[in-house]
């Protein structure tokens, strides 16, 4: 069975994030996206719009001194939904 094209898009998004390639992320993220970061820490909260999300990414890199990494283990997607199983690591 062939891989759904949205699986490749999700993988491309994680690869772009790892490289800091915001041109690719601009193609993948809607201008009005909402990003939810769960928990109770200095990055927790809802981020509205691309600029706010990119600011959140910058804050992640700042508080982890650039050590934040997302290791993608599996991606599942169809026409409506996408799920990535990812291990996030960082040092402080």
PDB file of N, CA, C and O in Angstrom, chain B, residues numbered from 101:
ATOM      1  N   UNK B 101       0.838  -1.173   0.000  1.00  0.00           N
ATOM      2  CA  UNK B 101       0.000   0.000   0.000  1.00  0.00           C
ATOM      3  C   UNK B 101       0.889   1.243   0.000  1.00  0.00           C
ATOM      4  O   UNK B 101       1.881   1.318   0.725  1.00  0.00           O
ATOM      5  N   UNK B 102       0.514   2.198  -0.816  1.00  0.00           N
ATOM      6  CA  UNK B 102       1.285   3.440  -0.926  1.00  0.00           C
ATOM      7  C   UNK B 102       1.036   4.332   0.288  1.00  0.00           C
ATOM      8  O   UNK B 102      -0.043   4.324   0.880  1.00  0.00           O
ATOM      9  N   UNK B 103       2.055   5.090   0.635  1.00  0.00           N
ATOM     10  CA  UNK B 103       1.963   6.021   1.754  1.00  0.00           C
ATOM     11  C   UNK B 103       1.089   7.212   1.365  1.00  0.00           C
ATOM     12  O   UNK B 103       1.201   7.730   0.254  1.00  0.00           O
ATOM     13  N   UNK B 104       0.224   7.643   2.271  1.00  0.00           N
ATOM     14  CA  UNK B 104      -0.617   8.818   2.018  1.00  0.00           C
ATOM     15  C   UNK B 104       0.284  10.045   1.885  1.00  0.00           C
ATOM     16  O   UNK B 104       1.253  10.175   2.633  1.00  0.00           O
ATOM     17  N   UNK B 105      -0.016  10.952   0.944  1.00  0.00           N
ATOM     18  CA  UNK B 105       0.834  12.136   0.760  1.00  0.00           C
ATOM     19  C   UNK B 105       0.965  13.006   2.011  1.00  0.00           C
ATOM     20  O   UNK B 105       1.968  13.703   2.166  1.00  0.00           O
ATOM     21  N   UNK B 106      -0.018  12.982   2.897  1.00  0.00           N
ATOM     22  CA  UNK B 106       0.080  13.795   4.114  1.00  0.00           C
ATOM     23  C   UNK B 106       1.115  13.249   5.092  1.00  0.00           C
ATOM     24  O   UNK B 106       1.605  13.990   5.944  1.00  0.00           O
ATOM     25  N   UNK B 107       1.455  11.968   4.984  1.00  0.00           N
ATOM     26  CA  UNK B 107       2.541  11.421   5.802  1.00  0.00           C
ATOM     27  C   UNK B 107       3.843  12.132   5.429  1.00  0.00           C
ATOM     28  O   UNK B 107       4.605  12.547   6.301  1.00  0.00           O
ATOM     29  N   UNK B 108       4.085  12.265   4.135  1.00  0.00           N
ATOM     30  CA  UNK B 108       5.301  12.959   3.673  1.00  0.00           C
ATOM     31  C   UNK B 108       5.292  14.420   4.106  1.00  0.00           C
ATOM     32  O   UNK B 108       6.333  14.960   4.481  1.00  0.00           O
ATOM     33  N   UNK B 109       4.139  15.061   4.058  1.00  0.00           N
ATOM     34  CA  UNK B 109       4.057  16.473   4.473  1.00  0.00           C
ATOM     35  C   UNK B 109       4.402  16.631   5.949  1.00  0.00           C
ATOM     36  O   UNK B 109       5.104  17.569   6.326  1.00  0.00           O
ATOM     37  N   UNK B 110       3.915  15.724   6.780  1.00  0.00           N
ATOM     38  CA  UNK B 110       4.222  15.796   8.212  1.00  0.00           C
ATOM     39  C   UNK B 110       5.710  15.567   8.434  1.00  0.00           C
ATOM     40  O   UNK B 110       6.341  16.300   9.195  1.00  0.00           O
ATOM     41  N   UNK B 111       6.275  14.566   7.782  1.00  0.00           N
ATOM     42  CA  UNK B 111       7.721  14.310   7.906  1.00  0.00           C
ATOM     43  C   UNK B 111       8.522  15.516   7.414  1.00  0.00           C
ATOM     44  O   UNK B 111       9.516  15.903   8.031  1.00  0.00           O
ATOM     45  N   UNK B 112       8.084  16.108   6.301  1.00  0.00           N
ATOM     46  CA  UNK B 112       8.757  17.304   5.777  1.00  0.00           C
ATOM     47  C   UNK B 112       8.707  18.446   6.794  1.00  0.00           C
ATOM     48  O   UNK B 112       9.668  19.204   6.924  1.00  0.00           O
ATOM     49  N   UNK B 113       7.595  18.569   7.510  1.00  0.00           N
ATOM     50  CA  UNK B 113       7.462  19.616   8.527  1.00  0.00           C
ATOM     51  C   UNK B 113       8.447  19.427   9.660  1.00  0.00           C
ATOM     52  O   UNK B 113       9.087  20.384  10.095  1.00  0.00           O
ATOM     53  N   UNK B 114       8.576  18.210  10.139  1.00  0.00           N
ATOM     54  CA  UNK B 114       9.545  17.950  11.211  1.00  0.00           C
ATOM     55  C   UNK B 114      10.975  18.172  10.726  1.00  0.00           C
ATOM     56  O   UNK B 114      11.808  18.697  11.465  1.00  0.00           O
ATOM     57  N   UNK B 115      11.257  17.776   9.496  1.00  0.00           N
ATOM     58  CA  UNK B 115      12.609  17.993   8.940  1.00  0.00           C
ATOM     59  C   UNK B 115      12.890  19.489   8.798  1.00  0.00           C
ATOM     60  O   UNK B 115      13.995  19.946   9.092  1.00  0.00           O
ATOM     61  N   UNK B 116      11.894  20.249   8.348  1.00  0.00           N
ATOM     62  CA  UNK B 116      12.061  21.700   8.213  1.00  0.00           C
ATOM     63  C   UNK B 116      12.284  22.346   9.575  1.00  0.00           C
ATOM     64  O   UNK B 116      13.120  23.239   9.709  1.00  0.00           O
ATOM     65  N   UNK B 117      11.540  21.900  10.585  1.00  0.00           N
ATOM     66  CA  UNK B 117      11.724  22.423  11.930  1.00  0.00           C
ATOM     67  C   UNK B 117      13.157  22.171  12.397  1.00  0.00           C
ATOM     68  O   UNK B 117      13.798  23.063  12.953  1.00  0.00           O
ATOM     69  N   UNK B 118      13.651  20.966  12.172  1.00  0.00           N
ATOM     70  CA  UNK B 118      15.005  20.609  12.616  1.00  0.00           C
ATOM     71  C   UNK B 118      16.060  21.497  11.972  1.00  0.00           C
ATOM     72  O   UNK B 118      17.090  21.784  12.582  1.00  0.00           O
ATOM     73  N   UNK B 119      15.803  21.935  10.732  1.00  0.00           N
ATOM     74  CA  UNK B 119      16.761  22.781  10.005  1.00  0.00           C
ATOM     75  C   UNK B 119      16.482  24.266  10.173  1.00  0.00           C
ATOM     76  O   UNK B 119      17.263  25.103   9.720  1.00  0.00           O
ATOM     77  N   UNK B 120      15.365  24.597  10.826  1.00  0.00           N
ATOM     78  CA  UNK B 120      14.985  26.006  10.940  1.00  0.00           C
ATOM     79  C   UNK B 120      14.547  26.581   9.608  1.00  0.00           C
ATOM     80  O   UNK B 120      14.734  27.772   9.356  1.00  0.00           O
ATOM     81  N   UNK B 121      13.962  25.750   8.745  1.00  0.00           N
ATOM     82  CA  UNK B 121      13.540  26.156   7.408  1.00  0.00           C
ATOM     83  C   UNK B 121      12.106  26.688   7.449  1.00  0.00           C
ATOM     84  O   UNK B 121      11.150  25.947   7.218  1.00  0.00           O
ATOM     85  N   UNK B 122      11.975  27.965   7.742  1.00  0.00           N
ATOM     86  CA  UNK B 122      10.652  28.562   7.897  1.00  0.00           C
ATOM     87  C   UNK B 122       9.921  28.727   6.572  1.00  0.00           C
ATOM     88  O   UNK B 122       8.697  28.859   6.568  1.00  0.00           O
ATOM     89  N   UNK B 123      10.625  28.724   5.455  1.00  0.00           N
ATOM     90  CA  UNK B 123       9.948  28.796   4.153  1.00  0.00           C
ATOM     91  C   UNK B 123       9.090  27.547   3.949  1.00  0.00           C
ATOM     92  O   UNK B 123       7.952  27.644   3.489  1.00  0.00           O
ATOM     93  N   UNK B 124       9.626  26.386   4.287  1.00  0.00           N
ATOM     94  CA  UNK B 124       8.848  25.144   4.181  1.00  0.00           C
ATOM     95  C   UNK B 124       7.704  25.154   5.186  1.00  0.00           C
ATOM     96  O   UNK B 124       6.577  24.785   4.856  1.00  0.00           O
ATOM     97  N   UNK B 125       7.996  25.578   6.415  1.00  0.00           N
ATOM     98  CA  UNK B 125       6.940  25.625   7.428  1.00  0.00           C
ATOM     99  C   UNK B 125       5.826  26.577   7.021  1.00  0.00           C
ATOM    100  O   UNK B 125       4.660  26.310   7.312  1.00  0.00           O
ATOM    101  N   UNK B 126       6.152  27.682   6.357  1.00  0.00           N
ATOM    102  CA  UNK B 126       5.118  28.614   5.882  1.00  0.00           C
ATOM    103  C   UNK B 126       4.169  27.933   4.912  1.00  0.00           C
ATOM    104  O   UNK B 126       2.978  28.242   4.889  1.00  0.00           O
ATOM    105  N   UNK B 127       4.685  27.006   4.109  1.00  0.00           N
ATOM    106  CA  UNK B 127       3.832  26.263   3.171  1.00  0.00           C
ATOM    107  C   UNK B 127       2.961  25.236   3.889  1.00  0.00           C
ATOM    108  O   UNK B 127       1.880  24.893   3.411  1.00  0.00           O
ATOM    109  N   UNK B 128       3.428  24.748   5.027  1.00  0.00           N
ATOM    110  CA  UNK B 128       2.705  23.700   5.744  1.00  0.00           C
ATOM    111  C   UNK B 128       1.730  24.239   6.785  1.00  0.00           C
ATOM    112  O   UNK B 128       0.697  23.620   7.041  1.00  0.00           O
ATOM    113  N   UNK B 129       2.042  25.376   7.384  1.00  0.00           N
ATOM    114  CA  UNK B 129       1.224  25.934   8.459  1.00  0.00           C
ATOM    115  C   UNK B 129       0.263  26.979   7.912  1.00  0.00           C
ATOM    116  O   UNK B 129       0.662  27.868   7.159  1.00  0.00           O
ATOM    117  N   UNK B 130      -1.003  26.866   8.293  1.00  0.00           N
ATOM    118  CA  UNK B 130      -1.968  27.908   7.954  1.00  0.00           C
ATOM    119  C   UNK B 130      -1.577  29.186   8.691  1.00  0.00           C
ATOM    120  O   UNK B 130      -1.022  29.137   9.789  1.00  0.00           O
ATOM    121  N   UNK B 131      -1.871  30.317   8.082  1.00  0.00           N
ATOM    122  CA  UNK B 131      -1.521  31.593   8.703  1.00  0.00           C
ATOM    123  C   UNK B 131      -2.222  31.780  10.051  1.00  0.00           C
ATOM    124  O   UNK B 131      -1.699  32.450  10.941  1.00  0.00           O
ATOM    125  N   UNK B 132      -3.412  31.182  10.192  1.00  0.00           N
ATOM    126  CA  UNK B 132      -4.198  31.343  11.424  1.00  0.00           C
ATOM    127  C   UNK B 132      -4.161  30.096  12.318  1.00  0.00           C
ATOM    128  O   UNK B 132      -5.100  29.855  13.077  1.00  0.00           O
ATOM    129  N   UNK B 133      -3.096  29.310  12.235  1.00  0.00           N
ATOM    130  CA  UNK B 133      -3.036  28.098  13.045  1.00  0.00           C
ATOM    131  C   UNK B 133      -3.038  28.419  14.534  1.00  0.00           C
ATOM    132  O   UNK B 133      -2.674  29.519  14.950  1.00  0.00           O
ATOM    133  N   UNK B 134      -3.453  27.441  15.321  1.00  0.00           N
ATOM    134  CA  UNK B 134      -3.396  27.532  16.778  1.00  0.00           C
ATOM    135  C   UNK B 134      -2.590  26.335  17.260  1.00  0.00           C
ATOM    136  O   UNK B 134      -2.898  25.192  16.922  1.00  0.00           O
ATOM    137  N   UNK B 135      -1.557  26.603  18.048  1.00  0.00           N
ATOM    138  CA  UNK B 135      -0.666  25.574  18.580  1.00  0.00           C
ATOM    139  C   UNK B 135      -0.903  25.501  20.084  1.00  0.00           C
ATOM    140  O   UNK B 135      -0.833  26.514  20.780  1.00  0.00           O
ATOM    141  N   UNK B 136      -1.181  24.306  20.578  1.00  0.00           N
ATOM    142  CA  UNK B 136      -1.414  24.098  22.008  1.00  0.00           C
ATOM    143  C   UNK B 136      -0.190  23.408  22.602  1.00  0.00           C
ATOM    144  O   UNK B 136       0.206  22.341  22.135  1.00  0.00           O
ATOM    145  N   UNK B 137       0.400  23.998  23.611  1.00  0.00           N
ATOM    146  CA  UNK B 137       1.511  23.382  24.336  1.00  0.00           C
ATOM    147  C   UNK B 137       1.027  23.118  25.755  1.00  0.00           C
ATOM    148  O   UNK B 137       0.855  24.039  26.554  1.00  0.00           O
ATOM    149  N   UNK B 138       0.812  21.842  26.049  1.00  0.00           N
ATOM    150  CA  UNK B 138       0.240  21.448  27.338  1.00  0.00           C
ATOM    151  C   UNK B 138       1.251  21.570  28.467  1.00  0.00           C
ATOM    152  O   UNK B 138       2.448  21.738  28.237  1.00  0.00           O
ATOM    153  N   UNK B 139       0.750  21.484  29.674  1.00  0.00           N
ATOM    154  CA  UNK B 139       1.619  21.470  30.845  1.00  0.00           C
ATOM    155  C   UNK B 139       1.560  22.756  31.630  1.00  0.00           C
ATOM    156  O   UNK B 139       0.744  23.642  31.373  1.00  0.00           O
ATOM    157  N   UNK B 140       2.455  22.828  32.596  1.00  0.00           N
ATOM    158  CA  UNK B 140       2.569  24.023  33.441  1.00  0.00           C
ATOM    159  C   UNK B 140       4.029  24.412  33.507  1.00  0.00           C
ATOM    160  O   UNK B 140       4.724  24.115  34.479  1.00  0.00           O
ATOM    161  N   UNK B 141       4.478  25.066  32.480  1.00  0.00           N
ATOM    162  CA  UNK B 141       5.870  25.509  32.438  1.00  0.00           C
ATOM    163  C   UNK B 141       5.945  26.808  31.656  1.00  0.00           C
ATOM    164  O   UNK B 141       4.917  27.347  31.246  1.00  0.00           O
ATOM    165  N   UNK B 142       7.138  27.308  31.449  1.00  0.00           N
ATOM    166  CA  UNK B 142       7.280  28.634  30.816  1.00  0.00           C
ATOM    167  C   UNK B 142       6.908  28.677  29.339  1.00  0.00           C
ATOM    168  O   UNK B 142       6.795  29.764  28.773  1.00  0.00           O
ATOM    169  N   UNK B 143       6.715  27.535  28.703  1.00  0.00           N
ATOM    170  CA  UNK B 143       6.287  27.544  27.299  1.00  0.00           C
ATOM    171  C   UNK B 143       4.840  27.099  27.126  1.00  0.00           C
ATOM    172  O   UNK B 143       4.313  27.158  26.015  1.00  0.00           O
ATOM    173  N   UNK B 144       4.185  26.655  28.196  1.00  0.00           N
ATOM    174  CA  UNK B 144       2.800  26.176  28.103  1.00  0.00           C
ATOM    175  C   UNK B 144       1.866  27.295  27.653  1.00  0.00           C
ATOM    176  O   UNK B 144       2.065  28.471  27.955  1.00  0.00           O
ATOM    177  N   UNK B 145       0.843  26.876  26.919  1.00  0.00           N
ATOM    178  CA  UNK B 145      -0.174  27.835  26.510  1.00  0.00           C
ATOM    179  C   UNK B 145      -0.605  27.618  25.074  1.00  0.00           C
ATOM    180  O   UNK B 145      -0.185  26.663  24.420  1.00  0.00           O
ATOM    181  N   UNK B 146      -1.441  28.508  24.597  1.00  0.00           N
ATOM    182  CA  UNK B 146      -1.932  28.490  23.229  1.00  0.00           C
ATOM    183  C   UNK B 146      -1.258  29.610  22.448  1.00  0.00           C
ATOM    184  O   UNK B 146      -1.141  30.739  22.925  1.00  0.00           O
ATOM    185  N   UNK B 147      -0.824  29.279  21.255  1.00  0.00           N
ATOM    186  CA  UNK B 147      -0.147  30.242  20.384  1.00  0.00           C
ATOM    187  C   UNK B 147      -0.999  30.387  19.125  1.00  0.00           C
ATOM    188  O   UNK B 147      -1.274  29.408  18.432  1.00  0.00           O
ATOM    189  N   UNK B 148      -1.409  31.614  18.840  1.00  0.00           N
ATOM    190  CA  UNK B 148      -2.325  31.894  17.735  1.00  0.00           C
ATOM    191  C   UNK B 148      -1.584  32.574  16.598  1.00  0.00           C
ATOM    192  O   UNK B 148      -1.039  33.665  16.769  1.00  0.00           O
ATOM    193  N   UNK B 149      -1.564  31.932  15.440  1.00  0.00           N
ATOM    194  CA  UNK B 149      -0.920  32.481  14.256  1.00  0.00           C
ATOM    195  C   UNK B 149       0.527  32.030  14.106  1.00  0.00           C
ATOM    196  O   UNK B 149       1.194  31.690  15.083  1.00  0.00           O
ATOM    197  N   UNK B 150       0.999  32.035  12.857  1.00  0.00           N
ATOM    198  CA  UNK B 150       2.363  31.585  12.548  1.00  0.00           C
ATOM    199  C   UNK B 150       3.424  32.320  13.346  1.00  0.00           C
ATOM    200  O   UNK B 150       4.334  31.696  13.891  1.00  0.00           O
ATOM    201  N   UNK B 151       3.316  33.648  13.422  1.00  0.00           N
ATOM    202  CA  UNK B 151       4.345  34.418  14.127  1.00  0.00           C
ATOM    203  C   UNK B 151       4.438  34.012  15.592  1.00  0.00           C
ATOM    204  O   UNK B 151       5.536  33.902  16.138  1.00  0.00           O
ATOM    205  N   UNK B 152       3.294  33.790  16.230  1.00  0.00           N
ATOM    206  CA  UNK B 152       3.299  33.372  17.632  1.00  0.00           C
ATOM    207  C   UNK B 152       3.898  31.978  17.781  1.00  0.00           C
ATOM    208  O   UNK B 152       4.635  31.713  18.731  1.00  0.00           O
ATOM    209  N   UNK B 153       3.586  31.094  16.850  1.00  0.00           N
ATOM    210  CA  UNK B 153       4.138  29.735  16.898  1.00  0.00           C
ATOM    211  C   UNK B 153       5.645  29.766  16.671  1.00  0.00           C
ATOM    212  O   UNK B 153       6.387  29.046  17.340  1.00  0.00           O
ATOM    213  N   UNK B 154       6.102  30.593  15.735  1.00  0.00           N
ATOM    214  CA  UNK B 154       7.544  30.698  15.501  1.00  0.00           C
ATOM    215  C   UNK B 154       8.243  31.302  16.719  1.00  0.00           C
ATOM    216  O   UNK B 154       9.378  30.943  17.031  1.00  0.00           O
ATOM    217  N   UNK B 155       7.566  32.211  17.395  1.00  0.00           N
ATOM    218  CA  UNK B 155       8.100  32.748  18.644  1.00  0.00           C
ATOM    219  C   UNK B 155       8.206  31.663  19.707  1.00  0.00           C
ATOM    220  O   UNK B 155       9.175  31.624  20.466  1.00  0.00           O
ATOM    221  N   UNK B 156       7.214  30.787  19.761  1.00  0.00           N
ATOM    222  CA  UNK B 156       7.239  29.642  20.675  1.00  0.00           C
ATOM    223  C   UNK B 156       8.438  28.748  20.350  1.00  0.00           C
ATOM    224  O   UNK B 156       9.155  28.327  21.258  1.00  0.00           O
ATOM    225  N   UNK B 157       8.661  28.456  19.075  1.00  0.00           N
ATOM    226  CA  UNK B 157       9.820  27.647  18.680  1.00  0.00           C
ATOM    227  C   UNK B 157      11.118  28.311  19.146  1.00  0.00           C
ATOM    228  O   UNK B 157      12.023  27.642  19.643  1.00  0.00           O
ATOM    229  N   UNK B 158      11.196  29.620  18.982  1.00  0.00           N
ATOM    230  CA  UNK B 158      12.382  30.341  19.427  1.00  0.00           C
ATOM    231  C   UNK B 158      12.565  30.234  20.928  1.00  0.00           C
ATOM    232  O   UNK B 158      13.685  30.073  21.413  1.00  0.00           O
ATOM    233  N   UNK B 159      11.467  30.324  21.664  1.00  0.00           N
ATOM    234  CA  UNK B 159      11.533  30.196  23.126  1.00  0.00           C
ATOM    235  C   UNK B 159      12.011  28.799  23.518  1.00  0.00           C
ATOM    236  O   UNK B 159      12.795  28.657  24.457  1.00  0.00           O
ATOM    237  N   UNK B 160      11.544  27.759  22.804  1.00  0.00           N
ATOM    238  CA  UNK B 160      12.023  26.396  23.069  1.00  0.00           C
ATOM    239  C   UNK B 160      13.540  26.318  22.913  1.00  0.00           C
ATOM    240  O   UNK B 160      14.233  25.731  23.745  1.00  0.00           O
ATOM    241  N   UNK B 161      14.037  26.910  21.851  1.00  0.00           N
ATOM    242  CA  UNK B 161      15.478  26.876  21.615  1.00  0.00           C
ATOM    243  C   UNK B 161      16.224  27.701  22.666  1.00  0.00           C
ATOM    244  O   UNK B 161      17.321  27.336  23.090  1.00  0.00           O
ATOM    245  N   UNK B 162      15.623  28.802  23.074  1.00  0.00           N
ATOM    246  CA  UNK B 162      16.257  29.652  24.082  1.00  0.00           C
ATOM    247  C   UNK B 162      16.363  28.941  25.432  1.00  0.00           C
ATOM    248  O   UNK B 162      17.436  28.907  26.033  1.00  0.00           O
ATOM    249  N   UNK B 163      15.260  28.378  25.905  1.00  0.00           N
ATOM    250  CA  UNK B 163      15.281  27.770  27.242  1.00  0.00           C
ATOM    251  C   UNK B 163      16.041  26.455  27.278  1.00  0.00           C
ATOM    252  O   UNK B 163      16.425  25.996  28.353  1.00  0.00           O
ATOM    253  N   UNK B 164      16.267  25.837  26.111  1.00  0.00           N
ATOM    254  CA  UNK B 164      17.034  24.583  26.069  1.00  0.00           C
ATOM    255  C   UNK B 164      18.434  24.794  25.508  1.00  0.00           C
ATOM    256  O   UNK B 164      19.145  23.828  25.227  1.00  0.00           O
ATOM    257  N   UNK B 165      18.830  26.043  25.344  1.00  0.00           N
ATOM    258  CA  UNK B 165      20.151  26.379  24.774  1.00  0.00           C
ATOM    259  C   UNK B 165      20.398  25.639  23.458  1.00  0.00           C
ATOM    260  O   UNK B 165      21.506  25.176  23.190  1.00  0.00           O
ATOM    261  N   UNK B 166      19.334  25.536  22.639  1.00  0.00           N
ATOM    262  CA  UNK B 166      19.451  24.923  21.318  1.00  0.00           C
ATOM    263  C   UNK B 166      19.498  23.410  21.310  1.00  0.00           C
ATOM    264  O   UNK B 166      19.777  22.813  20.270  1.00  0.00           O
ATOM    265  N   UNK B 167      19.231  22.768  22.449  1.00  0.00           N
ATOM    266  CA  UNK B 167      19.324  21.306  22.500  1.00  0.00           C
ATOM    267  C   UNK B 167      18.013  20.596  22.194  1.00  0.00           C
ATOM    268  O   UNK B 167      17.989  19.367  22.115  1.00  0.00           O
ATOM    269  N   UNK B 168      16.918  21.339  22.018  1.00  0.00           N
ATOM    270  CA  UNK B 168      15.621  20.718  21.762  1.00  0.00           C
ATOM    271  C   UNK B 168      15.674  19.912  20.468  1.00  0.00           C
ATOM    272  O   UNK B 168      16.142  20.405  19.442  1.00  0.00           O
ATOM    273  N   UNK B 169      15.188  18.664  20.521  1.00  0.00           N
ATOM    274  CA  UNK B 169      15.142  17.785  19.350  1.00  0.00           C
ATOM    275  C   UNK B 169      13.821  17.029  19.324  1.00  0.00           C
ATOM    276  O   UNK B 169      13.272  16.684  20.370  1.00  0.00           O
ATOM    277  N   UNK B 170      13.317  16.776  18.126  1.00  0.00           N
ATOM    278  CA  UNK B 170      12.121  15.972  17.924  1.00  0.00           C
ATOM    279  C   UNK B 170      12.511  14.785  17.038  1.00  0.00           C
ATOM    280  O   UNK B 170      12.857  14.960  15.869  1.00  0.00           O
ATOM    281  N   UNK B 171      12.451  13.583  17.604  1.00  0.00           N
ATOM    282  CA  UNK B 171      12.816  12.357  16.888  1.00  0.00           C
ATOM    283  C   UNK B 171      11.534  11.634  16.482  1.00  0.00           C
ATOM    284  O   UNK B 171      10.854  11.049  17.324  1.00  0.00           O
ATOM    285  N   UNK B 172      11.205  11.677  15.184  1.00  0.00           N
ATOM    286  CA  UNK B 172       9.969  11.092  14.673  1.00  0.00           C
ATOM    287  C   UNK B 172      10.132   9.574  14.555  1.00  0.00           C
ATOM    288  O   UNK B 172      11.056   9.085  13.906  1.00  0.00           O
ATOM    289  N   UNK B 173       9.224   8.844  15.189  1.00  0.00           N
ATOM    290  CA  UNK B 173       9.256   7.381  15.135  1.00  0.00           C
ATOM    291  C   UNK B 173       8.256   6.820  14.140  1.00  0.00           C
ATOM    292  O   UNK B 173       8.547   5.831  13.466  1.00  0.00           O
ATOM    293  N   UNK B 174       7.086   7.428  14.033  1.00  0.00           N
ATOM    294  CA  UNK B 174       6.066   6.946  13.102  1.00  0.00           C
ATOM    295  C   UNK B 174       5.108   8.081  12.780  1.00  0.00           C
ATOM    296  O   UNK B 174       4.875   8.972  13.596  1.00  0.00           O
ATOM    297  N   UNK B 175       4.560   8.029  11.578  1.00  0.00           N
ATOM    298  CA  UNK B 175       3.574   9.027  11.151  1.00  0.00           C
ATOM    299  C   UNK B 175       2.404   8.294  10.511  1.00  0.00           C
ATOM    300  O   UNK B 175       2.597   7.405   9.681  1.00  0.00           O
ATOM    301  N   UNK B 176       1.207   8.665  10.896  1.00  0.00           N
ATOM    302  CA  UNK B 176      -0.022   8.123  10.327  1.00  0.00           C
ATOM    303  C   UNK B 176      -0.847   9.301   9.831  1.00  0.00           C
ATOM    304  O   UNK B 176      -0.957  10.316  10.519  1.00  0.00           O
ATOM    305  N   UNK B 177      -1.426   9.175   8.644  1.00  0.00           N
ATOM    306  CA  UNK B 177      -2.223  10.286   8.121  1.00  0.00           C
ATOM    307  C   UNK B 177      -3.210   9.801   7.073  1.00  0.00           C
ATOM    308  O   UNK B 177      -3.003   8.780   6.417  1.00  0.00           O
ATOM    309  N   UNK B 178      -4.295  10.566   6.932  1.00  0.00           N
ATOM    310  CA  UNK B 178      -5.249  10.379   5.857  1.00  0.00           C
ATOM    311  C   UNK B 178      -5.643  11.764   5.357  1.00  0.00           C
ATOM    312  O   UNK B 178      -4.912  12.730   5.577  1.00  0.00           O
ATOM    313  N   UNK B 179      -6.770  11.872   4.698  1.00  0.00           N
ATOM    314  CA  UNK B 179      -7.180  13.169   4.153  1.00  0.00           C
ATOM    315  C   UNK B 179      -7.573  14.187   5.221  1.00  0.00           C
ATOM    316  O   UNK B 179      -7.546  15.390   4.963  1.00  0.00           O
ATOM    317  N   UNK B 180      -7.936  13.724   6.413  1.00  0.00           N
ATOM    318  CA  UNK B 180      -8.431  14.629   7.440  1.00  0.00           C
ATOM    319  C   UNK B 180      -7.565  14.738   8.684  1.00  0.00           C
ATOM    320  O   UNK B 180      -7.609  15.759   9.370  1.00  0.00           O
ATOM    321  N   UNK B 181      -6.781  13.714   8.993  1.00  0.00           N
ATOM    322  CA  UNK B 181      -6.046  13.687  10.253  1.00  0.00           C
ATOM    323  C   UNK B 181      -4.611  13.242  10.045  1.00  0.00           C
ATOM    324  O   UNK B 181      -4.290  12.509   9.108  1.00  0.00           O
ATOM    325  N   UNK B 182      -3.766  13.703  10.937  1.00  0.00           N
ATOM    326  CA  UNK B 182      -2.377  13.262  10.937  1.00  0.00           C
ATOM    327  C   UNK B 182      -1.895  13.116  12.364  1.00  0.00           C
ATOM    328  O   UNK B 182      -2.223  13.929  13.228  1.00  0.00           O
ATOM    329  N   UNK B 183      -1.116  12.079  12.605  1.00  0.00           N
ATOM    330  CA  UNK B 183      -0.573  11.816  13.929  1.00  0.00           C
ATOM    331  C   UNK B 183       0.894  11.466  13.769  1.00  0.00           C
ATOM    332  O   UNK B 183       1.256  10.648  12.924  1.00  0.00           O
ATOM    333  N   UNK B 184       1.738  12.087  14.584  1.00  0.00           N
ATOM    334  CA  UNK B 184       3.160  11.752  14.595  1.00  0.00           C
ATOM    335  C   UNK B 184       3.519  11.277  15.987  1.00  0.00           C
ATOM    336  O   UNK B 184       3.226  11.947  16.977  1.00  0.00           O
ATOM    337  N   UNK B 185       4.154  10.121  16.061  1.00  0.00           N
ATOM    338  CA  UNK B 185       4.695   9.620  17.324  1.00  0.00           C
ATOM    339  C   UNK B 185       6.126  10.102  17.395  1.00  0.00           C
ATOM    340  O   UNK B 185       6.978   9.700  16.602  1.00  0.00           O
ATOM    341  N   UNK B 186       6.379  10.982  18.371  1.00  0.00           N
ATOM    342  CA  UNK B 186       7.644  11.708  18.426  1.00  0.00           C
ATOM    343  C   UNK B 186       8.201  11.678  19.851  1.00  0.00           C
ATOM    344  O   UNK B 186       7.459  11.832  20.821  1.00  0.00           O
ATOM    345  N   UNK B 187       9.506  11.479  19.961  1.00  0.00           N
ATOM    346  CA  UNK B 187      10.174  11.620  21.244  1.00  0.00           C
ATOM    347  C   UNK B 187      10.856  12.979  21.251  1.00  0.00           C
ATOM    348  O   UNK B 187      11.685  13.273  20.389  1.00  0.00           O
ATOM    349  N   UNK B 188      10.500  13.805  22.232  1.00  0.00           N
ATOM    350  CA  UNK B 188      11.091  15.127  22.370  1.00  0.00           C
ATOM    351  C   UNK B 188      12.156  15.081  23.455  1.00  0.00           C
ATOM    352  O   UNK B 188      11.920  14.542  24.536  1.00  0.00           O
ATOM    353  N   UNK B 189      13.328  15.644  23.171  1.00  0.00           N
ATOM    354  CA  UNK B 189      14.391  15.688  24.159  1.00  0.00           C
ATOM    355  C   UNK B 189      15.008  17.085  24.192  1.00  0.00           C
ATOM    356  O   UNK B 189      14.978  17.824  23.207  1.00  0.00           O
ATOM    357  N   UNK B 190      15.566  17.422  25.353  1.00  0.00           N
ATOM    358  CA  UNK B 190      16.238  18.695  25.517  1.00  0.00           C
ATOM    359  C   UNK B 190      17.017  18.661  26.823  1.00  0.00           C
ATOM    360  O   UNK B 190      16.756  17.833  27.696  1.00  0.00           O
ATOM    361  N   UNK B 191      17.960  19.556  26.941  1.00  0.00           N
ATOM    362  CA  UNK B 191      18.706  19.728  28.184  1.00  0.00           C
ATOM    363  C   UNK B 191      18.510  21.154  28.671  1.00  0.00           C
ATOM    364  O   UNK B 191      18.267  22.072  27.888  1.00  0.00           O
ATOM    365  N   UNK B 192      18.622  21.317  29.989  1.00  0.00           N
ATOM    366  CA  UNK B 192      18.529  22.648  30.565  1.00  0.00           C
ATOM    367  C   UNK B 192      19.675  22.834  31.511  1.00  0.00           C
ATOM    368  O   UNK B 192      19.805  23.895  32.122  1.00  0.00           O
TER     369      UNK B 192
END
